[in-house]
Amino acid sequence: MASTGVRPRGTAVTGSILRAARDLIEEHGLDSLTAEKVAARAAVGKTTVYRRWPNVWALVVDAFLEDVSALAPIREGDTVRESFRSSMRSLARAYRGPTGQLLRAVIGRAQVDPVLREEVRNRWVEPRRAVARELVRRGMDSGELRRDLDPDVLLDTLYGPVYHRLLVPYTEAGLSDEYVDRVVDQVFSGAQQPH
């Protein structure tokens, strides 16, 4: 997608820059991303990019967060089990496309970049875990889930398989809705309060 030459104004600038970064990553890969290329695609000056983000990785994290937050919010259903099923299906759906490719690159880079690792932890992982942990606690309080559960272990058990399949390449490692349903059903069969 070529630049139109029309410079975005006001609040549209940030959105235009984030879209440009996502488009460039999808077209050319993360390693080729530069502030100059993003600025050219977004029809803004390079200094406009650097005023908002100190480096390209900070921009990438924001592009990922905007995308995945819109595509995969944690949803509350009638039960905790259905809340996780719905939320995890949305997440898997987002990870099956460009958002998953972007996250793979971010997590890979975060292994050698402590600043990026902190950004991912503080802006993506921990806020979502706090919401999900509260869902688990409500399920324990309502009697839907066993009271002796460790919420963090339950979350790791639910989401670990998704991230394993996203990050470890092996045959038949898709993130289908059916796969998510099997994970949720197996985890909740051990986590639910017996009747």
Secondary structure, DSSP 8 states (H G I E B T S, - for coil): ----S----TTHHHHHHHHHHHHHHHHH-GGG--HHHHHHHHTS-HHHHHHH-SSHHHHHHHHHHHHHHHH------SSHHHHHHHHHHHHHHHHTTHHHHHHHHHHHHHTT-HHHHHHHIIIIIHHHHHHHHHHHHHHHHHTSB-TT--HHHHHHHHHHHHHHHHHS--TT----HHHHHHHHHHHHHHHB---
